[in-house]
Amino acid sequence: MSPHGAIRRTTDAPATEAVTGGAKQAAAVRWALAGLSSSMLAASLGTSVANVALPTLAGTFDASFQAVQWVVLAYLLAITTVIVGVGRLGDLFGRRRLLSAGILLFTVASVLCALAPSLWLLIAARAAQGLGAAAMMALTMAFVGETVPKARTGRAMGLLGTMSAIGTALGPSVGGALLAGPGWRMIFLVNAALGLVTLVLVYRHLPIDRREAGTARAGFDYLGTLLLALTLAAYALAMTLGHGRFGRLNVALLLAAVFGVVLFVRAQGRADAPLIRPAMFREPMLGGSLAMSVLVSTVMMATLVVGPFYLARTLGLRDTLVGLVLSVGPVVAALIGVSAGRLADRFGATRMTVVGLGAMAVGAFGLSMSPASFGVAGYLVPIVVVTAGYAVFQTANNTAVLADVPPDRRGVVSGMLNLSRNLGLITGTSVMGAVFAFASGTDDVTTARGGAVADGMRATFVVAALLLVLAWGIAVGGRVSARRVARGAR
């Protein structure tokens, strides 16, 4: 063997090892993203899959529609009340450990839902399922910083957004198919099967927890977590009880929520290891991003509140066609999610946040001016613009917030992002529903004339467009402030 050959082999070996190592690392990232994507899919599917079964559950358990609505509400309330606390626990005690526990709870609770012999046991199991889903939503986003290179954070966030949209879109159709076949119990067994697959992926492919420097000394803010949970529960109930009518109970719960906020802020100022550091809200990026998320989620709920009535009452579509038209929005968001992530990586997350909000505002104004004579196309074209803008905004906003968060705060910040989205959805259900009913000029939208529903739809989206303009202004202001800070640093 010639010495030149020996030299060539010696020189090529490190290169070969580097290529092999790079391929293994890329495969590890793909499998980790598969686990995170499955977690997001399961949690979002759990949100939407039960809605279609409510009439069936009312008949099965001989219960009122108001009673069976708690099957959905219990899940949403559980997520909303604990998601920030769960994120913080993940920061302190290990995200993979807590995510695995959350998935296990979600899976076991799904089985209990399927086996529930009474409505109230089903509701209790749904609340437990929601607790598991809170860990899945908060910690899945927090894990991106540990598993994906920073330059590809936007794409990973786009993928998670895509899986969330797919879960939301699949829920009604999968639920309807299972109701027509095996029955409502199979809806929850599907959740259990998906949870089991997710648990295996997470256990095998997510990185083992490593305790960050300083976290061993950090404590958990039990008082702050309890106060926040009670405050959020009071607000969520104030916005959802009464079915569109704001009575004395709603006012009392809202006042309790305001009082809870005051107590929580005071407790955070005195705590040695606060759940949410008050200084975090003085950061323009985080505060603005959370405010925009609430506003945008409020608007997106308007499409779910108004859309079915407009399509059925004004355009006269049958239930099957209404479902197909409503699924277009989530499908568009799913198709655009990964591309939106690439755009955020290439052009900057803050810039794409502004672009996404601008597109949403244009689409909302389009809906507010669309005459019923344009038919389904007059509804779908603006909706496509709104949902495409939403996919861009959601991906860019999450990327901008989480890209530079210290490792020991990713869980709690991720929880706050998810919380802001849930608060927007809850607020949108009440506020945008009230605007729609008021503008339609009727107490019962289900029996309103098609023309009245069309008037209500247009007025609702005028309000939605104004909210989006406000969010766009916050985004532009944040971008200008960031430029000034950058210039000052130079």
C-alpha positions as CSV (number, residue, x, y, z in Angstrom):
1,M,0.0,0.0,0.0
2,S,1.4,3.4,-1.0
3,P,2.0,6.0,1.6
4,H,-0.2,8.3,-0.5
5,G,-3.1,5.9,0.0
6,A,-2.5,5.8,3.7
7,I,-2.5,9.6,3.8
8,R,-5.7,9.7,1.7
9,R,-7.5,7.3,4.0
10,T,-6.4,9.2,7.1
11,T,-7.5,12.5,5.6
12,D,-10.9,11.1,4.4
13,A,-11.8,9.4,7.7
14,P,-12.7,12.6,9.7
15,A,-14.8,13.8,6.8
16,T,-16.6,10.5,6.6
17,E,-17.2,10.6,10.3
18,A,-18.5,14.1,10.1
19,V,-20.9,13.2,7.4
20,T,-22.1,10.2,9.3
21,G,-22.4,12.2,12.5
22,G,-24.3,14.9,10.6
23,A,-26.7,12.3,9.2
24,K,-27.3,10.8,12.6
25,Q,-27.9,14.3,14.1
26,A,-30.4,15.1,11.3
27,A,-32.2,11.8,11.9
28,A,-32.4,12.5,15.6
29,V,-33.9,15.9,15.0
30,R,-36.5,14.4,12.7
31,W,-37.5,11.8,15.2
32,A,-37.7,14.3,18.0
33,L,-39.9,16.6,15.8
34,A,-42.1,13.5,15.1
35,G,-42.7,13.1,18.8
36,L,-43.4,16.8,19.3
37,S,-45.7,16.9,16.3
38,S,-47.6,13.9,17.6
39,S,-48.0,15.5,21.0
40,M,-49.4,18.7,19.4
41,L,-51.7,16.7,17.1
42,A,-53.1,14.7,20.0
43,A,-53.8,17.7,22.2
44,S,-55.5,19.7,19.4
45,L,-57.5,16.7,18.3
46,G,-58.7,16.3,21.9
47,T,-60.0,19.9,21.7
48,S,-62.1,19.5,18.6
49,V,-63.1,15.9,18.3
50,A,-65.7,15.9,21.2
51,N,-67.7,18.8,19.9
52,V,-69.5,16.9,17.2
53,A,-70.6,14.2,19.8
54,L,-72.5,16.6,22.1
55,P,-76.0,15.9,20.6
56,T,-75.3,12.2,20.9
57,L,-74.0,12.5,24.5
58,A,-77.2,14.5,25.4
59,G,-79.3,11.6,24.2
60,T,-77.1,8.9,25.7
61,F,-77.1,10.3,29.2
62,D,-80.5,11.9,29.0
63,A,-79.0,15.3,29.7
64,S,-79.5,18.9,28.6
65,F,-77.3,20.5,26.0
66,Q,-76.1,22.9,28.7
67,A,-74.9,19.9,30.8
68,V,-73.1,18.1,28.0
69,Q,-71.3,21.3,27.0
70,W,-69.2,20.7,30.1
71,V,-67.6,17.8,28.2
72,V,-65.9,20.5,26.0
73,L,-65.6,23.2,28.7
74,A,-63.9,21.0,31.3
75,Y,-61.1,20.2,28.8
76,L,-60.6,23.9,27.9
77,L,-60.8,25.0,31.6
78,A,-58.2,22.5,32.7
79,I,-55.8,23.6,30.0
80,T,-56.3,27.3,30.7
81,T,-55.9,27.1,34.4
82,V,-52.7,25.1,34.7
83,I,-50.7,25.6,31.5
84,V,-48.4,28.3,32.9
85,G,-47.7,26.4,36.1
86,V,-47.0,23.2,34.1
87,G,-44.6,25.1,32.0
88,R,-42.7,26.3,35.0
89,L,-42.6,22.8,36.6
90,G,-41.0,21.6,33.4
91,D,-38.3,24.3,33.7
92,L,-37.6,23.2,37.2
93,F,-37.9,19.4,37.2
94,G,-37.3,18.3,33.6
95,R,-39.4,18.8,30.5
96,R,-39.1,15.3,29.1
97,R,-40.1,13.8,32.5
98,L,-43.1,16.1,32.8
99,L,-44.1,15.8,29.2
100,S,-44.1,12.0,29.4
101,A,-46.2,12.2,32.6
102,G,-48.7,14.6,30.8
103,I,-49.0,12.3,27.8
104,L,-49.5,9.3,30.1
105,L,-52.2,11.2,32.0
106,F,-53.8,12.2,28.7
107,T,-53.8,8.6,27.5
108,V,-55.2,7.1,30.7
109,A,-57.9,9.8,30.9
110,S,-58.9,9.1,27.3
111,V,-59.5,5.5,28.2
112,L,-61.5,6.6,31.2
113,C,-63.6,8.9,29.0
114,A,-64.4,5.9,26.7
115,L,-65.4,3.8,29.7
116,A,-67.4,6.5,31.6
117,P,-70.8,5.1,32.7
118,S,-72.2,8.6,33.5
119,L,-72.0,12.1,32.2
120,W,-70.3,13.5,35.3
121,L,-67.6,10.8,35.3
122,L,-67.0,11.6,31.6
123,I,-66.7,15.3,32.5
124,A,-64.2,14.5,35.3
125,A,-62.2,12.3,32.9
126,R,-62.2,15.1,30.3
127,A,-60.8,17.5,33.0
128,A,-58.0,15.1,33.7
129,Q,-57.4,14.7,29.9
130,G,-57.1,18.5,29.8
131,L,-54.5,18.5,32.5
132,G,-52.4,16.2,30.4
133,A,-53.0,18.2,27.3
134,A,-51.7,21.4,29.1
135,A,-48.4,19.7,29.7
136,M,-48.3,18.6,26.0
137,M,-49.1,22.0,24.6
138,A,-46.7,24.0,26.9
139,L,-43.7,21.7,26.9
140,T,-43.9,20.7,23.2
141,M,-43.1,24.3,22.1
142,A,-40.5,24.7,24.9
143,F,-38.6,21.6,23.6
144,V,-38.0,23.2,20.2
145,G,-35.1,25.2,21.5
146,E,-33.4,22.0,22.8
147,T,-33.9,19.8,19.7
148,V,-33.7,22.2,16.7
149,P,-30.8,24.5,15.6
150,K,-31.7,28.2,16.1
151,A,-31.6,28.9,12.4
152,R,-34.4,26.4,11.8
153,T,-36.6,27.4,14.8
154,G,-39.2,29.0,12.5
155,R,-39.6,25.8,10.4
156,A,-40.1,23.8,13.6
157,M,-42.7,26.2,14.9
158,G,-44.4,26.1,11.5
159,L,-44.5,22.3,11.7
160,L,-46.1,22.4,15.2
161,G,-48.6,25.0,13.9
162,T,-49.4,22.7,11.0
163,M,-50.1,19.8,13.3
164,S,-52.3,21.9,15.5
165,A,-54.3,23.0,12.5
166,I,-54.6,19.4,11.2
167,G,-55.8,18.2,14.6
168,T,-58.4,21.0,14.7
169,A,-59.5,20.2,11.1
170,L,-59.6,16.5,11.6
171,G,-61.6,16.6,14.9
172,P,-65.1,17.1,13.4
173,S,-64.7,14.8,10.5
174,V,-63.0,12.0,12.5
175,G,-65.6,12.4,15.2
176,G,-68.5,12.3,12.8
177,A,-67.2,9.2,11.1
178,L,-66.7,7.4,14.4
179,L,-70.2,8.4,15.6
180,A,-71.7,7.0,12.4
181,G,-69.8,3.7,12.9
182,P,-68.4,2.3,16.2
183,G,-70.0,5.1,18.4
184,W,-69.0,7.9,20.6
185,R,-66.7,5.9,22.9
186,M,-64.4,5.2,20.0
187,I,-63.7,8.9,19.8
188,F,-61.8,8.8,23.0
189,L,-60.1,5.5,22.3
190,V,-58.6,7.1,19.2
191,N,-57.2,9.8,21.5
192,A,-55.8,7.0,23.7
193,A,-54.1,5.2,20.8
194,L,-52.5,8.5,19.6
195,G,-51.4,9.3,23.1
196,L,-49.7,5.9,23.4
197,V,-47.8,6.4,20.1
198,T,-46.8,9.8,21.2
199,L,-45.5,8.5,24.6
200,V,-43.2,6.0,22.8
201,L,-41.8,8.6,20.4
202,V,-41.1,11.1,23.3
203,Y,-39.5,8.4,25.5
204,R,-37.3,7.1,22.7
205,H,-36.3,10.3,20.9
206,L,-36.4,13.4,23.1
207,P,-33.2,14.4,24.9
208,I,-32.8,13.4,28.5
209,D,-33.4,16.2,31.0
210,R,-30.4,18.2,32.1
211,R,-30.7,20.4,35.1
212,E,-29.7,24.0,34.2
213,A,-27.3,25.8,36.5
214,G,-29.2,27.5,39.3
215,T,-32.5,25.6,38.9
216,A,-31.6,23.3,41.8
217,R,-31.9,26.3,44.1
218,A,-35.0,27.6,42.5
219,G,-38.3,26.9,44.3
220,F,-41.8,26.5,42.9
221,D,-44.3,29.3,43.5
222,Y,-47.3,27.3,44.9
223,L,-49.2,30.3,46.1
224,G,-48.8,32.1,42.8
225,T,-49.7,29.0,40.8
226,L,-52.9,28.6,42.9
227,L,-53.9,32.2,42.6
228,L,-53.3,32.2,38.8
229,A,-55.3,29.0,38.4
230,L,-58.3,30.3,40.4
231,T,-58.1,33.7,38.5
232,L,-58.1,32.1,35.1
233,A,-60.9,29.7,36.1
234,A,-63.0,32.6,37.3
235,Y,-62.4,34.5,34.0
236,A,-63.1,31.5,31.8
237,L,-66.3,30.7,33.6
238,A,-67.4,34.4,33.4
239,M,-66.9,34.4,29.7
240,T,-68.6,31.0,29.0
241,L,-71.5,30.6,31.5
242,G,-74.8,32.2,30.6
243,H,-74.7,31.2,26.9
244,G,-74.2,34.7,25.6
245,R,-76.1,36.5,28.4
246,F,-74.0,38.4,30.9
247,G,-75.9,38.0,34.2
248,R,-75.1,38.6,37.8
249,L,-73.1,35.4,38.1
250,N,-70.9,36.4,35.2
251,V,-70.3,39.8,36.7
252,A,-69.4,38.3,40.1
253,L,-67.0,35.9,38.4
254,L,-65.4,38.7,36.4
255,L,-64.9,40.8,39.6
256,A,-63.4,37.7,41.3
257,A,-61.0,37.4,38.4
258,V,-60.0,41.1,38.6
259,F,-59.4,40.7,42.4
260,G,-57.4,37.6,41.7
261,V,-55.2,39.5,39.3
262,V,-54.4,42.0,42.0
263,L,-53.6,39.3,44.5
264,F,-51.5,37.4,42.0
265,V,-49.4,40.5,41.1
266,R,-48.8,41.3,44.8
267,A,-47.8,37.7,45.4
268,Q,-45.4,37.7,42.5
269,G,-43.7,40.8,43.8
270,R,-43.1,39.2,47.2
271,A,-42.2,35.6,46.1
272,D,-38.5,34.5,46.2
273,A,-39.0,32.4,43.0
274,P,-42.1,33.9,41.3
275,L,-44.1,31.9,38.7
276,I,-44.0,34.9,36.4
277,R,-41.4,37.6,37.0
278,P,-43.1,41.0,36.9
279,A,-40.1,42.3,34.9
280,M,-41.0,40.0,32.1
281,F,-44.0,42.2,31.3
282,R,-41.8,45.2,30.9
283,E,-40.1,43.5,28.0
284,P,-41.7,45.0,24.9
285,M,-41.3,41.8,22.8
286,L,-43.0,39.5,25.2
287,G,-45.8,41.9,26.4
288,G,-46.6,42.9,22.8
289,S,-46.6,39.3,21.6
290,L,-49.0,38.1,24.3
291,A,-51.3,41.0,23.6
292,M,-51.3,40.3,19.9
293,S,-51.9,36.6,20.5
294,V,-55.0,37.4,22.6
295,L,-56.4,39.8,19.9
296,V,-55.7,37.4,17.0
297,S,-57.3,34.4,18.8
298,T,-60.4,36.4,19.6
299,V,-60.8,37.1,15.9
300,M,-60.2,33.5,14.9
301,M,-62.9,32.4,17.3
302,A,-65.3,34.8,15.4
303,T,-64.9,32.7,12.3
304,L,-66.0,29.6,14.2
305,V,-68.9,31.5,15.9
306,V,-70.2,33.3,12.9
307,G,-69.3,31.0,10.0
308,P,-71.8,28.1,10.6
309,F,-74.8,30.5,11.0
310,Y,-73.9,32.5,7.9
311,L,-73.3,29.5,5.7
312,A,-76.5,27.7,6.9
313,R,-79.0,30.6,7.4
314,T,-77.9,33.1,4.8
315,L,-76.4,30.9,2.1
316,G,-78.7,28.0,2.8
317,L,-76.0,25.3,2.8
318,R,-76.7,21.8,4.2
319,D,-74.9,20.5,7.2
320,T,-72.4,18.5,5.2
321,L,-71.4,21.4,3.0
322,V,-71.2,23.7,6.0
323,G,-68.6,21.3,7.5
324,L,-66.6,21.1,4.3
325,V,-66.5,24.9,3.9
326,L,-65.5,25.4,7.6
327,S,-62.7,22.9,7.1
328,V,-61.1,25.0,4.4
329,G,-59.6,27.4,6.9
330,P,-57.7,24.8,9.0
331,V,-56.5,23.0,5.9
332,V,-55.1,26.3,4.5
333,A,-53.3,26.9,7.8
334,A,-51.9,23.4,7.8
335,L,-50.6,23.7,4.2
336,I,-48.9,27.1,4.9
337,G,-47.5,26.3,8.3
338,V,-44.1,25.0,7.3
339,S,-43.6,27.5,4.5
340,A,-44.5,30.3,7.1
341,G,-41.7,28.9,9.3
342,R,-39.2,29.1,6.4
343,L,-40.2,32.7,5.7
344,A,-39.7,33.6,9.4
345,D,-36.2,32.0,9.3
346,R,-35.3,33.9,6.1
347,F,-36.9,37.3,6.5
348,G,-37.1,37.6,10.3
349,A,-39.9,36.7,12.7
350,T,-40.8,40.3,13.6
351,R,-41.2,41.3,9.9
352,M,-43.4,38.3,9.1
353,T,-45.5,39.0,12.2
354,V,-46.4,42.4,10.6
355,V,-47.1,40.7,7.3
356,G,-49.3,38.1,8.8
357,L,-51.4,40.6,10.7
358,G,-51.7,42.8,7.7
359,A,-53.1,39.9,5.6
360,M,-55.5,39.0,8.4
361,A,-56.8,42.6,8.6
362,V,-57.3,42.7,4.8
363,G,-59.3,39.4,4.9
364,A,-61.4,40.6,7.8
365,F,-62.3,43.8,6.0
366,G,-63.2,41.7,3.0
367,L,-65.6,39.6,5.0
368,S,-67.2,42.7,6.4
369,M,-67.9,44.0,2.9
370,S,-68.8,40.7,1.1
371,P,-72.4,40.7,-0.1
372,A,-74.4,37.5,0.2
373,S,-74.9,37.5,-3.5
374,F,-71.3,36.4,-3.9
375,G,-72.2,33.1,-2.4
376,V,-69.7,30.6,-1.0
377,A,-66.8,32.2,-2.9
378,G,-67.5,35.6,-1.3
379,Y,-67.0,33.9,2.1
380,L,-64.2,31.6,1.2
381,V,-61.8,34.0,-0.5
382,P,-61.5,36.3,2.5
383,I,-61.4,33.4,4.9
384,V,-58.4,31.9,3.0
385,V,-56.6,35.3,3.3
386,V,-57.4,35.4,7.1
387,T,-56.3,31.9,7.8
388,A,-53.1,32.2,5.7
389,G,-52.2,35.4,7.5
390,Y,-53.0,33.6,10.8
391,A,-50.6,30.8,10.0
392,V,-47.8,33.3,9.2
393,F,-48.5,35.3,12.3
394,Q,-48.7,32.4,14.7
395,T,-45.5,30.8,13.5
396,A,-43.5,34.1,13.4
397,N,-44.9,35.3,16.8
398,N,-44.0,32.1,18.6
399,T,-40.5,32.0,16.9
400,A,-39.8,35.6,17.9
401,V,-40.7,35.0,21.5
402,L,-39.1,31.6,22.1
403,A,-35.9,32.1,20.0
404,D,-34.0,34.0,22.6
405,V,-35.6,32.8,25.8
406,P,-33.2,31.4,28.4
407,P,-33.4,27.6,28.8
408,D,-34.7,27.8,32.3
409,R,-37.7,30.0,31.3
410,R,-38.8,28.3,28.1
411,G,-41.5,26.3,29.7
412,V,-43.2,29.1,31.5
413,V,-43.0,31.5,28.4
414,S,-44.4,28.7,26.2
415,G,-47.2,28.2,28.7
416,M,-47.9,32.0,28.6
417,L,-48.1,31.9,24.8
418,N,-50.6,29.1,24.9
419,L,-52.5,30.8,27.7
420,S,-52.8,34.0,25.7
421,R,-54.2,31.9,22.8
422,N,-56.8,30.2,25.0
423,L,-57.8,33.4,26.7
424,G,-58.4,34.9,23.2
425,L,-60.5,31.9,22.2
426,I,-62.6,32.1,25.4
427,T,-63.0,35.9,25.1
428,G,-63.9,35.5,21.4
429,T,-66.7,33.0,22.2
430,S,-68.4,35.5,24.5
431,V,-67.5,38.9,23.1
432,M,-67.7,38.2,19.4
433,G,-70.8,36.0,19.9
434,A,-72.4,38.9,21.7
435,V,-71.5,41.4,18.9
436,F,-72.9,38.9,16.3
437,A,-76.2,38.5,18.2
438,F,-76.6,42.2,18.8
439,A,-75.9,43.2,15.2
440,S,-78.3,40.5,14.0
441,G,-81.0,42.1,16.0
442,T,-82.3,38.9,17.6
443,D,-82.0,37.0,20.9
444,D,-81.8,33.6,19.1
445,V,-79.5,33.6,16.1
446,T,-80.6,30.0,15.2
447,T,-84.0,31.3,14.1
448,A,-82.9,34.6,12.6
449,R,-83.6,35.6,9.0
450,G,-80.8,35.1,6.5
451,G,-80.5,38.9,5.9
452,A,-80.2,39.5,9.7
453,V,-77.5,36.9,10.0
454,A,-75.6,38.5,7.1
455,D,-75.8,42.0,8.8
456,G,-74.5,40.4,12.0
457,M,-71.6,38.7,10.1
458,R,-70.5,42.0,8.5
459,A,-70.7,44.0,11.7
460,T,-68.8,41.3,13.6
461,F,-65.9,41.3,11.1
462,V,-65.7,45.1,11.2
463,V,-65.0,44.7,14.9
464,A,-62.6,41.9,14.1
465,A,-60.7,44.0,11.5
466,L,-60.3,46.9,14.0
467,L,-58.9,44.4,16.6
468,L,-56.4,43.2,13.9
469,V,-55.4,46.8,13.1
470,L,-54.7,47.3,16.8
471,A,-52.6,44.2,16.8
472,W,-50.8,45.3,13.6
473,G,-50.0,48.6,15.3
474,I,-48.5,46.8,18.3
475,A,-46.4,44.7,15.9
476,V,-45.1,47.8,14.0
477,G,-44.4,49.6,17.3
478,G,-42.4,46.7,18.6
479,R,-40.4,46.5,15.3
480,V,-39.6,50.2,15.5
481,S,-38.6,49.9,19.2
482,A,-36.3,47.0,18.4
483,R,-34.6,49.0,15.6
484,R,-34.0,51.8,18.1
485,V,-32.5,49.5,20.6
486,A,-30.2,47.9,18.0
487,R,-29.0,51.4,16.9
488,G,-28.3,52.4,20.5
489,A,-26.3,49.2,21.0
490,R,-24.0,50.2,18.2
